[in-house]
Structures are given as C-alpha cells and as structure tokens.
Amino acid sequence: MNKHELFRREYAIPQALLLDLLQEAMTAMPMVTSHRLAESGDEVHFKTSFSLTSWGERMVAAVEADGPDHSVLKVSGEPLVGLLSTRWGEEIHAATIESQLLAAVAGLVSAAESNPVLMLQADHRRVELLFAGIAAAAEPQDRVPLLQELVNALRVHMQLEETHVYPLLGAEVDERMAAEAEVEHELARDALAQLEELAPDEPGFEGALTMIVAGIEHHVAEEETEAFPALVAELGPERLAELARELTAARADLLAKLPGDGAQPKRQNRPARPKRTNAPTRTPRSGRTRRKIDPAEHTRAELLERAKKAGVSGSAHMTKDELAKALV
C-alpha cells in the first residue's frame, strides 16, 4: 500500500493504554464499520462508512511509544482519486475522520486520567507484549533491550502498587488480599532476578522466562478480577481520581530515576509504606505463634509472608510443608 499520513496526535499516556482506548473509541463510532488489531500489536486497521473513497477502505491507526509514558497516534490511508472520488472529497473525508476519532479518543483519555485501574491495566498489557516479544525474538541479542524494558516496567509498576495501591487495598478492602499481593510481588522479584542473571542464549533462560510469565499471569488475573473491582467499589470517583493523580506523579518520579545508559539497574530500596490505621489485630503478618502450624489451614502465600518476616533463609523456594516446619 502507498500510505499517506493524514494526521497525528501526541498523548501523555502509555502506548498500551492508548491502543486500548483507540479500539474502544472505534467500537462506539458509527462511521467506523470494522476494525481489527494487527498482528504486530501496535496498529489498528479499520474501515469507515464512506466506502466509495479510498480513505474509507484502507485506514490504519498506528500507535508508537514515545518514551515509557507517552505515545503518538498516527492515522494514514491509501489515496485513490477516480471516477467515484475526488481529491476534494478525500480531504473532506480525512478531516471528518480526524475530528470524530480524536474527539472520541480525547474523551476516553480524559476519563482514563482519573481512573487508576486503567493505568495499572495498561501496565499489565505492556508487560504481556514484552513477554511475547522476548519469546518471539529471532536472535538472542534481540532480547536484550526487551529484557531491560521488562525489568524497568515491572520495577516501576510494582513499586507504584506497593506504595499507593496495596495500602488502600488492605485498609479499605481486605488485609489478607493485600498481603498476598505483596508476597506475589516478592516472588516475581526473585524470578526476575534469576532471569537477569542469565544470558538470553544460556541454558535455563527459557525455563526462567516461563516461570516469571506464569507467575505474572496468575497475579494479573487476580488483580483484574478481584482486587481492582473491589477497590473501585470501595473508593468511589473522588478518591479514585486522587489515586490516579498520585500514581501519575509517582510514576514520573520513578521513570526519571531509571538509568538511561542501557545498563541493568540495581534493585532499589522500596519506600516506607504508609501506616495502616484500621488493620485487623490478627493478620497473616502479625498472627505468628510458636505452636505447630498445620499447612492445610494456610495458603502458601501466607506461610511465605510469615517466613520472610521471620527471616527464614531460602523461603521463596520452600513448599508449604517446609515453610510450616521452618516457622515452628
């Protein structure tokens, strides 16, 4: 195709989030008769109701990353001026597409800026795309920049959740749910550290990658089906908007501190967690006793959290039975 760029627009949101909002906007636009996400995962092919013109038949909306937290929308089409279309008509059609699509996207972007869940879910989609890119890379050296991007993306995302989201989740929804989410983050950090120690062509790399993908997928599923909906229901619009502003500011600060020379960043100390004022008196964190522990009465996440608090060495690799014995 001989594509011509019709218009572009920059947005201060991540690429994955803009792609999601773009498809949502097209779904709600009467003039868009069909759309599909390309296999590349970074552009949407669509048609409009103005099918007699070339723009309406072969439209592409590509979303490019412009840094970790900004993106650019570029819309192009294939011009064809013939008996049923004129250049003047094409220009009018292109202007109509631009005004309607940008207006639809702008409304969704505005809503997303006050919805922290959409931001966090966009992080999840970005990590999933990075996993897919790493797995599909033809050469080991092609995986290196993707791995660095994955490390940075997970580090920023986990720190945002641990500092701003999980305290609210524990205080407003369920202390146990928040504690288990933090344990899963620690497991992800351990798996990520193992992945960083291996070269992409080194034996064991594929196994380490499979392990972290499985762990992240499980964690994401729990957050998006249980934790996030419960938090949204409890906080309400005003507090959600406040959380969105906190996350936006904190993200910018964390991104500014990431190394810019491509070197593997060192693990940073996590900031102090805000004190929870209404936590229950007995939780997976504080309910340790010296009596024998029955593994059947606890999840592995609970036992692992207690083991970490107790300073049990090698706890991340223990089974439930081993953890129960170590805590006696």
N, C-alpha and C positions, 0 to 999 in steps of 0.2 A: 504494500500500500504506500502511496505517496502522501504521507500525513502532513497536514499543516496545523500548527498550533493556533488555537482560536483564542484562548485566554488562560491566565494562571492567577493563582492567589496563594499567599503565604499565610500559615496558621501557626499559632503558638501552642500546638498540641502534638503529641507523638504520632508517627506515621500510622501505627496500627489503629489508633483511635479514629483518626481521620478517615481511614478506609472503612471502618465500621459505620461511621456517621454518613459517609458518602452513599453507601449502599442503602442505608435506612432512608436517606433523602430521596433516592431514586424510586424506592418502593412506594413512597407517598406522592410522587409526582405524576399526574395524569398524562402528561406529554411523553413520559418515558414508557415505551411499550414493552421493553425487555432489557434485562441487564444480567451480567454474569461476571464473577471474579475470574480473572485469567489465572492460568496455572502458575505463573510467576509469583502470584500473590501480592503484586503491588500496583495493579491496574484493573479497572472495570470496563468491560466492553458493553456498550448499550446502544439501543435504537430509540428513535422518537416517533411520534405520530405523524411528523412531517416526512413521510416515507418517499415522496416524489423528489426530494432533494438529496444530494449526496451526503450532507452533514447528518441527516436523519438516519441514514442506513449504516454508516460505519463510524461510530463515535467511540473514542477512548478517553477515559479519565484516569490519568496516571498519578499516583501519589509517591513522591520522593521524600526521603528523610533529609532534613536539613539540620543535622545535629541530633542529639538524643531526645530532645523535647520539642522540636519544631519540624514542620513538614510543608511541602509545596504541592498544591493541586494544579495539574496541567491537563487541559482538555483540548483534544485535537480531533480532526476529522479528515476525510478524503474528499477533496473538491472535484466536482464533475459538472460542468456547465453544459447543458444540452438543450434539447427541444422542450423538455418539461421543467427546466430550471434555468434561472438567470443568476448572474453574479450578484445583482442587487437583491434577489430573493434569498440567495445563500447568506448574504451579510445580515439580512433581517432575521433569518432563522438562527444564525450563530449568536446574534445579540439576544434573542429570546431565550435560547438555551442558557446563555451566561447569566442573565438576570434571574431566571427562575431557579436554576441549580444553585447559584451562590446564595440566594435568599434562603433556600431550604436548608443548605448546609450551615449557614450562619445561625439560624435558629437552633439547630441541634448542637452546634459548638457552644453557643451561649448557655444552653441547658447543661451541657457536659461540664462546663467550667464550675458549676455549682453542685455537681454530683461526683463525689469522690469515688464511688463504686465504679463508674465508667472509666475513670482514670486508672484505677487499680486493675480492672479487667483488661484495659488496653496494654498494660504491662504484661499481663499473662499471655495475651496474643503475641506480643513481640517476642517473648521468650520461646513460645512454641514455634514461631517462624525461625528463630535462631537454631533451635534443636533440629528442625527439618533441614536447614541449610548446612549445618555441620554434618549431618548424616549423609546428605546428598553430594557433598563436595567431592570432586573428581580426584583431586590431589591432596596429600596431607598438608602441604603448605597453605592450601586454600582455607584450611580450617583455623589457622592461627588467628587471623583478625576476627573471625566469627566467635572464637572462644573468648577473646578479650572482651568483645562486646557483650557476650553472655555473662561473663564474670561481673562486669560493671553493672549490667541491667539487674541482675539478681541482687547484687550488693545494695544498690540504691533502693530497690523495691522492698527488700526485707527490712532494711533499716527504717524506711517510712512506716511500714506496718507495725514494727515493734515499738516505735516511738510514739506514734499518733493513733493507730487504729486499734491495736490489741488492748491498750489500757481502757479504751472506751468499750470494747467488746467484753472485757472482763467485768467492768463496773456496771454496765447497762444491760448486758445480755446473759452471759454465762462465764463464770470464772474458769470452770473446767475447760470450756471450749477455747478460751484464750490461752490457757496453759498448754494445751495440746498443740495449738498452732505454733507456739514458740518452740516447743520440742521438735516439731517437724522442720522448722527453720534451722535448728541446730543440726539435725540430720542432713539437711540439704547442704549446709556449710561444710560438713565433714565430707560428703560425697563430692562437692565442688573442689575442695582442697585436693582430694585424691585425683580428680580429673586434671587439675592444673599441674600436678607433679609428673604427668605422663605426656610424652610427645605424641602427636596425632598418629604417627605410624608405629608406635610402640605397642608391644603385646599388652593387653589389659585395658587399652584405651576404650575399645568398643564396649567392653563389659562395664567400665566405669560410667560411660555415657548412658548406657541402657539403664543403669541403676538410678542415676540422677533424674533421667526423664520420667521413669516410673514414679519416683517419689514426688516430683513436682506435679505430675498429672493428678495424683491422688490428692495432694494438698490443694491444688486449684479447684478440683471438683468439690471438695468440702467447703471451701471458702465461698464459691459462687452459688452453691445450692443451699447452704445452711447459714454460715456466718454473716455474709454480706446482706442477704434479705432480712435476717433478724436485726441487724444493726440499723438498717434503713427504717424498719418499722418502729424501732425504739427512739431514734434520734429526732426524726421529723425534719422538715425542709430547712428551717433556720440553722439548726445545729449541723446538718449535713453540709450546707453552704459554708459554714465556718470551718468545718473539717477540710473541705475542698481547698479553701484559701491556705490553711496551714500546710497541707500537702504540697501545694504549688510552690509556696515559699521555701519549704524544707527541701523539696526536690532540686530547685535551682541552686541552693547552697551546697547540696551533696554533689551535684554534677560539676560545680565549679572546683571542687576539691579532688576530682578524679585526675589521675596522671594523664598528661596529654602527649607523652612521647612514645606511647605504644608499649611501655614496659608493663609487666604484670604488677598490678597494685598490691601493696601489702594490706593484710587484713587490719581494719581499723577497729579501735575500741568502740563499742556501742555506747551511745549517750545514756545517761541515767534515765530510767523510766519514771514517769510521774507517779507519785504515791497514790494508791487506790484507797479511797476513804470509806467505801461501803463494801469491801470484800468480805466474804463469809469468814468466820473464825477458823473453820477447818476446811482446807482445800488440798488438792494434790501437792501444793507447795509446802504447806505448813503442817500436814497431818502425819508426820513421821512418828513411829513408835518403835520400841525395841522388841516387841513381840514378833513371833514368826509371821511372815507375810504369805498369804495364800495367793499365788499368781492368778488363779481363776477369778478373784474378786477385783482385779485391776486390769486396765489396758496396759500395753507395753509402753505407750507414751507416758502414762502416769508414773510407772516404775522408773522409766528413763529420766524423767524430770527430777524425781526424788534422788536418783543416783548421782545426777550431775550436781545437785545442791549439796549432797553429802560428800562430793569429791571422790567418787568411786572411779578408779582408773579403768579405761577401756570400756566404759559402759555403753558407748554407742554401738559396739559390736556384740553385745550380750543378748541372749534370748530372755524371754520373760522369766523362766525358771532361774537362770543365772543372776538376773537382776534382783529377784526376790531373795535369793540366798545372800547376795552381797550386801543387802540392806539390813540384814538381821544383826 
